[in-house]
Amino acid sequence: RIMKDAPIRMLQAGLGDMLAKYIALCEWRITALINGEYYCEEIAGMMRASLKKIVECAPRMMERDEAAIAAVAEGLILSGVAMAFAKISRPASGLEHYFSHLWEMFSLSRGLPTELHGIQVGVGTLLCMKLYEDLRNVQPEEGAFAAACAAWKKENWEQEMRRVFGKTAEGLIEKEYALWHNNDPEERKRRFALLKENWPRIRDIMDAELPPLSFIADLMEKTNMPMLPRELGWENQDVQDAFVLSRNTRDKYLTSSMLWDLGLLEMYNLSPYLGQK
């Protein structure tokens, strides 16, 4: 009863954070396949059931329907429970959260106010859904992989990190070399081989976990949620920087990590996604 009277922007933020779970669960299953990470079907099932309940009643959220608000609140609580059970953030967070995390870092570095996290996550979710629409048509190719490996230079990567992250870059670069090894060429080869071998299974995971792009876009439109980065004040370069360097802010395997392993990340321009809802 109290939460239904919250500002609409906060209710939308709660929904945005829950829509992220589609991407999070998809990435969780892919990384379990490629990196052997822990995965629990029971925990994932708990999140799927919560999502189903939320999306069925979400259009009534704008009417401040108590059942719709309760479903979102319950889903957010269950997300925390799921992460506690799994002891990792996988059940609740994937690349869509990293768009928000990096935009928040940009805001802090520029002395600008930040948008609500869930609002940015909702926009990030829509970007990721558009990425996966394209990824369904991709096939791992040895030629693209070899060309990307040959073109990638440590010096260029460090320069990009410093351009985007400023003084924060040094700590991230240090962690990459000391702890994460996301850029390790041998590990990249290993992951590419597994991606190529398991690509039919990965496409099946995409089909099983992700609803149609039109479903998410329609739901966000019905609830008057922001759908484009520019509605939040982000320029195309901010979006592209967050996308390309998301994989270098932690040792977490993301959709952007998978695209890098396939040799496609640097050539993947999100600009076509940014002009229309």
Secondary structure as UniProt FT lines:
FT   HELIX           3..5
FT   HELIX           8..19
FT   HELIX           21..35
FT   HELIX           41..57
FT   HELIX           58..63
FT   HELIX           66..86
FT   TURN            90..92
FT   HELIX           95..110
FT   HELIX           117..135
FT   TURN            136..137
FT   HELIX           142..151
FT   HELIX           154..165
FT   HELIX           166..168
FT   HELIX           169..175
FT   HELIX           176..180
FT   TURN            182..183
FT   HELIX           185..209
FT   HELIX           213..222
FT   TURN            223..224
FT   HELIX           229..232
FT   HELIX           236..245
FT   HELIX           246..248
FT   HELIX           255..261
FT   TURN            262..263
FT   TURN            265..267
FT   HELIX           271..273
//
